[in-house]
Amino acid sequence: MRTPEILRRLVHDDRGANLIEYGLIATLLALVVVPTLILLGPAVAALFAGVIGAF
């Protein structure tokens, strides 16, 4: 098999495209969700502490 033929097959092969897209989506979600939880964590904990303290 010659190198140009191998390269042509690799360029036109899209079998792993869905897996890569799902990986990118998961990465994007992690980049948004984790910092949001870190920032909102203390506020949510204080809210629950206030609710528990009301009882």
URPE-V232847 format. One record per backbone hydrogen bond with DSSP energy under -1.0 kcal/mol. CO is the residue of the C=O (numbers start at 1). NH is the residue of the N-H. E is the energy in kcal/mol with one decimal. If there is no record, write none. Layout:
BEGIN
CO/NH/E + CO/NH/E
END
This chain:
BEGIN
2/6/-1.9 + 3/7/-2.6 + 4/8/-2.2 + 5/9/-2.1 + 6/10/-2.3 + 7/11/-2.2 + 8/12/-1.7 + 14/17/-1.2 + 16/20/-2.1 + 17/21/-2.5 + 18/22/-2.6 + 19/23/-2.1 + 20/24/-2.3 + 21/25/-2.3 + 22/26/-2.5 + 23/27/-2.2 + 24/28/-2.5 + 25/29/-2.6 + 26/30/-2.3 + 27/31/-2.4 + 28/32/-1.2 + 29/33/-3.5 + 30/34/-1.7 + 32/36/-1.3 + 33/37/-2.8 + 34/38/-2.3 + 35/39/-2.5 + 36/40/-2.7 + 37/41/-1.7 + 40/44/-2.4 + 41/45/-2.6 + 42/46/-2.3 + 43/47/-2.1 + 44/48/-2.5 + 45/49/-2.4 + 46/50/-2.3 + 47/51/-2.0 + 48/52/-2.8 + 49/53/-2.4 + 50/54/-1.0 + 52/55/-1.2
END
